[in-house]
Structures are given as structure tokens and as C-alpha cells.
């Protein structure tokens, strides 16, 4: 497949979960997003080595995200383990999950191709060009390696329109249409959930201090980050639908402000360093003037903000989204 072809098409977005079972007893770092990232690329390399090289080495833009391995433990215990880097047991009697999102249409068939030797697919009816509900039962199961631990793939889940689900699929055109149909009251709000550690990296070695994480989801950081993700993945026909200068001015003039939050400072351990950030939920008020669209096909500033908030479910927000950070979604709007 031509890489130029891949970079030019980004119509569909997918969020799916892999259900995994360890081969044997062992332990793993409580935050393993870095390992999941490596395992996903190694697995995909078997189906399309040139694409993996392009994704990993030649692109500053990232067209997928990975979560950390999800353990079956109470949230307070998991947070403590992440902060203190307490390795957690893997039990072959239990299943664990990993979440992947694919931000280019062409990555989905490549993933299917990587699964093809092991799967007998079951497909339900749905929108054209998409799987409405698919679960693959794999015989024999392929394995993913996280450090020294091997896990067998038991199931791949892609289900849409389920309450509280972290899986789904859509197209950029559908997100645009949903935003176009959205109406707002004078001071509407939307709430974003940050389910994995989220941070924004700032600074440089040139100033003598180095980089540092910004520990709050300030509106200008959140929505300018999502605007850049839109510009990364949208095809030419849709890139200009979000009016960059107009949107940045709206944010700079406090058109979006924080009115409530339930946030917690947190940190996790990568293999070589500690990463600080935050978790929780933040409510934003859209209070700036919602000017009329500039053309018949464009969106108002509030509709553009809402579109970006929808996009966060697939792209994540902030720093190192390909390694488990920044998994986010709208919980109310």
C-alpha cells in the first residue's frame, strides 16, 4: 500500500478493545502504555512493515493511540500502584484489556489483516463501511508481548452506541454533522473526563530549566491541542472547516472558561522516567458570543468547540497519547 495514499485519507475513526489472557503467572508495571505501544507496532509490522516504519519513525503526527493494560482492581489501589510503581500480578485465570484507537481509515483493514490468520470474524449489520458490532474469536490466539510477559488475544471488541463504553466508530463527516445539529443555550457547558493521566508538555532546554508538565486542563491548551489533531487527520476538504484564527481568538478572549472540576494530581512511571499530570473531570462553560457561521457550510465557534470535544474520544488529549496518556471523552454537554 502506498504511504502517500494512507496519509491522504482519514475519514473514519475507530476505538476498540483487545481482551487478553496471560500465558503464565507474572508481574507487570502498573502503567504499561509504553509497552503496549511497542507491542501494537510489533504486531502490526507482520501485516505491513513499511507502514509501521512510517508511523513510528518518519511521522511526528500520531495516527493511533494506545492505553495501558487495564487491571481488574479497584481504582484507589491502581492509583496507588501507579504512583509507587508497585508491579501488579498477572493471572492466567483472568482477562485484561487494552484500548486502541485508529485515526486513519487504512489502519483498520491493516489491523484486520494482522488478525486474519487467527480469526473467524462475526459481523453484524451497520453503517456502510463500518462494523456495527464485531467480536473475533481467535483460534489459535496470537500473543502480544509486554516486557517479559506474553498475553494471548482472546477477543477484539468494537461496539457502537453503548452507554459508558470506550469502544466505537465514526467518521469525521459524522462528527461535523452532529456538531452542526447541536444548539446551545446562552451559557452552555460541557464536561470532559480525563480517564488516564493527562499532561501538556511545555518549556525547552534552551531556557536552562528544561521541559515541564502543565497540570491543569486549561481551555486554550485542551482545545488548541485538539485543533492540531484535527489538522493532522482531517482530509483537505475538512481541514478548513475549523477556523483556526477565529477559534484561537475565541479561546484567548475567554469564550471558554472552567466553571467546575474534580481533578487530582497524579504521576505514573515509564521505564526511564516519572510522568506527572492529572486525572478527573472538568466542566467548561461556553460563554463567548456564538456568532453566525461565516458560510452555509461552516460552524459557529461553539459548534467548533463541541466538534473538538467529540474528537477527544478517539485522539486523546495532550502529551504521549500513543503511550497511554490523555484518554478522554465528553460525559455531558
C-alpha positions, -999 to +999 in steps of 0.1 A: +000+000+000+013+034-009+022+056+021+010+087+003-024+070-001-025+064+037-016+100+046-043+114+024-073+095+038-086+099+073-124+097+070-131+070+097-121+067+133-122+035+154-119+028+191-116-009+200-106-031+229-084-062+229-092-088+256-061-106+267-052-135+289-016-140+303+002-172+293+015-177+328+018-160+362+040-130+364+040-093+372+039-061+351+044-024+357+011-008+368+013+017+339+024-001+308+013+022+280+049+024+267+050-014+264+015-016+248+027+009+222+057-013+213+036-044+213+010-029+189+037-018+165+054-052+165+021-069+159+011-046+130+046-050+115+038-085+104+010-073+082+025-040+069+062-034+079+065-003+056+035+013+073+048+006+108+081+022+099+063+052+085+041+055+116+069+051+141+100+067+126+090+092+099+060+109+114+057+134+142+020+131+138+005+100+155-024+083+138-033+059+167-035+058+205-029+030+230-040+026+266-021+010+294-030-026+302-062-024+323-061-044+355-091-058+374-086-038+406-103-010+425-094+024+412-078+036+445-055+005+446-045+011+409-037+048+415-015+039+445+003+012+425+009+037+396+023+064+420+045+040+438+053+018+408+042-014+425+043-041+400+009-060+397+003-097+393-009-112+360-031-143+365-038-167+336-073-172+351-082-136+344-086-114+314-072-079+309-080-052+283-061-028+261-078+000+242-066+011+208-078+039+186-071+042+148-072+077+133-067+067+097-092+046+077-065+025+062-052+013+096-083-007+103-080-031+074-043-035+082-052-044+117-078-069+104-051-083+081-028-088+111-056-107+128-067-127+097-046-158+104-062-163+137-098-151+134-132-162+123-150-129+121-186-124+130-201-092+117-235-076+124-253-051+102-244-015+105-235+017+087-218+012+053-181+007+055-181+001+093-185-028+117-215-021+139-207-048+163-178-073+158-162-098+182-135-121+169-130-155+185-094-164+177-081-200+171-053-203+178-048-170+196-019-146+187+001-132+216+013-098+225+045-093+245+047-067+272+083-067+285+089-104+295+052-112+297+031-128+270-006-124+267-029-143+243-055-124+224-090-138+233-113-112+218-115-079+199-145-057+207-158-030+186-193-019+196-210+014+189-236+034+209-233+016+242-236+036+274-202+042+292-184+022+265-149+031+254-153+015+220-170+029+189-165+041+154-175+072+134-164+094+106-152+129+106-182+138+085-205+124+111-188+144+139-192+175+118-229+168+112-235+162+149-218+194+157-238+213+131-271+200+146-260+210+181-277+240+196-266+259+227-282+280+254-267+313+264-242+298+288-239+262+279-215+238+295-196+206+285-177+182+308-147+163+298-135+132+316-097+126+317-096+088+325-058+083+322-031+106+333-031+138+311-005+165+308+007+192+285+045+195+279+060+230+279+094+246+280+128+236+264+164+230+273+172+264+258+159+283+288+180+264+313+151+247+331+140+220+306+105+208+298+078+206+324+042+194+326+012+217+329-010+201+354-044+217+346-067+213+315-068+250+307-093+257+278-067+271+254-044+241+260-071+215+256-088+228+225-058+241+207-043+206+212-074+190+197-074+216+169-039+204+159-051+168+160-079+177+136-054+193+113-033+162+114-060+137+105-087+156+085-086+154+047-081+186+028-119+190+022-125+192+060-093+208+074-106+244+069-139+237+085-124+246+118-114+282+115-081+283+134-077+320+138-113+325+148-112+297+172-079+308+188-093+343+192-124+328+209-103+310+234-079+339+240-109+362+248-122+337+274-150+324+253-145+291+272-138+291+309-136+264+337-166+266+360-163+233+379-138+204+382-130+173+401-093+168+393-065+150+411-027+155+406-012+121+398+020+106+384+030+073+367+063+056+359+076+049+324+106+026+321+131+055+323+113+084+340+083+096+360+055+115+343+033+139+362-002+151+352-038+150+363-069+128+363-106+135+368-133+157+351-135+193+342-166+214+332-162+242+307-187+270+301-191+282+265-199+318+272-184+337+243-207+351+216-218+324+193-215+343+160-234+330+130-215+307+106-194+326+081-208+304+053-237+280+048-214+250+055-193+264+083-198+260+121-203+286+149-175+289+174-194+268+200-201+241+174-164+240+166-156+236+203-181+208+206-167+191+175-132+191+191-146+177+223-162+148+204-129+142+187-111+137+220-127+103+224-106+090+196-075+112+196-070+117+233-057+150+247-022+163+254+011+145+257+020+109+248-014+097+237+003+068+218+016+056+252-015+055+273-018+092+284-047+116+278-076+092+272-106+115+273-143+118+264-174+140+268-195+129+298-221+157+294-229+185+270 
